[in-house]
Amino acid sequence: PPGLTFRSDPAAFLNYGASTVNFDTFTAAAELGISVGGGLFLTTVTRNENGDVVRGLTNVTLDDRERLTRWVIGDVTANAGGLGGGAILGGVSFSREFSINPYLVTFPTVGVNGVVTTPSTADVFVNGHLVRSEALAPGGFELRNLPVYAGAGTARVVVRDAFGREQELVSPYYFTTTILARGVHEFSYNLGFRRD
């Protein structure tokens, strides 16, 4: 949105939890994070049922908001997606991270276009539910980024002109957020040794 300011004030947090089963065994976990200058230091530690204290993942994360990239140095999680495998590595990772900008739309969206000759209004229905009403000026129009549900559905636009005449545009769609829009690229490069 216009005028949005991203801040990176220094901050710290500590999360912890403990549990027991019949007061016979005791487990605990803690997570410490410190954020300074846009970087985040994060470490975890656990205590298992045997009383062993084990360090978990420890790393430093550096984000580049302009390029939507992320460096992780230390313990990193490498994941090749649904068709590949994953591993926990001790090393370095460089990847594209879309969550740095939560307003960025990275997937193809559903849209409807048409032409009106007089000032008109458009009511947009998705699977029978009204999701948007919009005033249209004479000429060509394009309604983009319609709020649709994942999966198959139908977008229907009812256009009413200045004389009360109605025109209906129907567009069946199949929508998924797992593919990338044209011109959007995703990558992840990981180098290190496997951690157990």
KOLSENU-230797 format. One line per field, with one value per residue (C-alpha): residue number from 1; x, y, z. Coordinates in steps of 0.2 Angstrom, whole numbers, plus 5000, padded with zeros to 4 digits. Each point is the difference from the previous one (the first is absolute). Example, Ala and Ser with C-alpha at 12.3 -4.5 7.8 and 13.67 -1.06 7.14 Angstrom:
! residues 2
resi = c(1/2)
px = c(5062/5006)
py = c(4978/5017)
pz = c(5039/4997)
! end
This chain:
! residues 196
resi = c(1/2/3/4/5/6/7/8/9/10/11/12/13/14/15/16/17/18/19/20/21/22/23/24/25/26/27/28/29/30/31/32/33/34/35/36/37/38/39/40/41/42/43/44/45/46/47/48/49/50/51/52/53/54/55/56/57/58/59/60/61/62/63/64/65/66/67/68/69/70/71/72/73/74/75/76/77/78/79/80/81/82/83/84/85/86/87/88/89/90/91/92/93/94/95/96/97/98/99/100/101/102/103/104/105/106/107/108/109/110/111/112/113/114/115/116/117/118/119/120/121/122/123/124/125/126/127/128/129/130/131/132/133/134/135/136/137/138/139/140/141/142/143/144/145/146/147/148/149/150/151/152/153/154/155/156/157/158/159/160/161/162/163/164/165/166/167/168/169/170/171/172/173/174/175/176/177/178/179/180/181/182/183/184/185/186/187/188/189/190/191/192/193/194/195/196)
px = c(5000/5006/5010/5004/5015/5010/5009/5014/5002/5011/4990/5001/4989/5001/4987/5000/4989/5001/4990/5000/4991/4994/5014/5012/5008/5003/5004/5003/5003/5006/5003/5010/4999/5009/4997/5012/5002/4989/5009/4993/5010/4990/5004/4991/5003/4991/5000/4994/4993/5017/5006/5011/5001/5002/5003/4988/5002/5010/5002/5001/4987/5003/4986/5001/4983/5004/5005/4989/5015/5005/5017/5000/5017/5002/4987/4988/4985/5002/4984/4998/4981/4986/5010/5017/5007/5006/5015/5006/5017/5014/5006/4992/4985/4995/4982/4985/4988/4983/4994/5012/4986/4984/4990/5009/4989/5011/4987/4989/4984/4982/4994/4985/5000/4988/4993/4986/4993/4993/5004/4996/5002/5007/4995/5012/4994/5012/4991/4984/5006/5002/5018/5002/4990/5008/4996/5006/5003/4996/5012/5010/5002/5010/4996/5015/5005/4983/4998/4997/5002/5013/4994/4987/4986/4991/5002/4985/4999/4983/5002/4986/5001/4992/4984/4998/5005/5009/5015/5007/5017/5004/5018/5003/5017/5012/5010/5016/5013/5014/5005/5009/4994/5009/5016/5001/5015/5003/5017/5009/5019/5006/5018/5006/5001/4985/4995/4993)
py = c(5000/5018/5008/4983/5001/4984/5002/4989/5006/4990/4986/4984/4986/4984/4986/4985/4985/4985/4984/4984/4983/4994/5010/4986/5008/5019/5008/5019/5011/5018/5011/5017/5013/5017/5012/5014/5010/4989/4984/4987/4988/4985/4985/4985/4988/4985/4988/4982/4987/4993/5016/5004/5019/5002/5015/5002/5011/5016/5012/5018/5006/5015/5007/5011/5008/5008/4984/4988/4989/4992/4994/4988/4996/4985/4987/5000/4990/4995/4995/4995/5001/4987/4990/5001/4996/5011/5001/5010/5006/5010/5013/5014/5002/5014/5000/5010/5004/5007/5001/5015/5010/4994/5010/4993/4989/4986/4989/5003/5008/4999/5014/5005/5013/5008/5017/5012/5014/5010/5002/4984/4989/4983/4987/4986/4983/4985/4984/5009/5012/5019/5004/5018/5014/5013/5015/4999/5015/4999/4989/4985/4993/4986/4994/4992/4990/4994/4992/4982/4984/4986/4987/5000/5013/5013/5019/5009/5019/5009/5017/5012/5016/5017/4994/4985/4987/4985/4991/4984/4994/4982/4993/4983/4998/4989/5009/4995/5010/4987/5006/5016/5014/5005/5009/4993/4989/4990/4992/4992/4996/4991/4995/4991/4983/4990/5002/4986)
pz = c(5000/4997/5014/5008/5011/5005/5017/5007/5018/5011/5009/5010/5005/5010/4998/5011/5005/5011/5002/5011/4998/5017/5008/4995/4985/4997/4984/4996/4985/4998/4985/5001/4986/4999/4985/4997/4984/4990/5004/5012/5011/5005/5011/5008/5014/5006/5015/4995/5011/5005/5007/4985/4995/4982/4989/4986/4985/5001/4986/4995/4987/4989/4988/4985/4998/4983/4992/5011/5004/5016/5006/5015/5008/5012/5001/4985/4994/4982/4991/4982/5001/4998/4987/5008/5017/5014/5013/5014/4996/5009/4987/4990/4990/4987/4994/4994/5014/4995/5018/5002/4991/5006/4987/4985/4989/4993/4991/4985/5005/4993/4990/4988/4986/4989/4992/5006/4990/5014/5019/5008/5015/5002/5013/5001/5006/5004/5002/5002/5014/4997/5003/4992/4993/4989/4990/4982/4988/4981/4990/5004/5017/5009/5017/5007/5016/5003/5018/4995/5009/4996/4988/4986/5000/4990/5000/4994/4996/4998/4992/5001/4989/5002/4992/5011/4987/5007/4992/5008/4998/5006/5002/5007/5008/5009/5013/5010/5010/4997/4983/4996/4990/4984/5004/5018/5004/5015/5005/5015/5001/5015/5004/5016/5009/5006/5018/5010)
! end
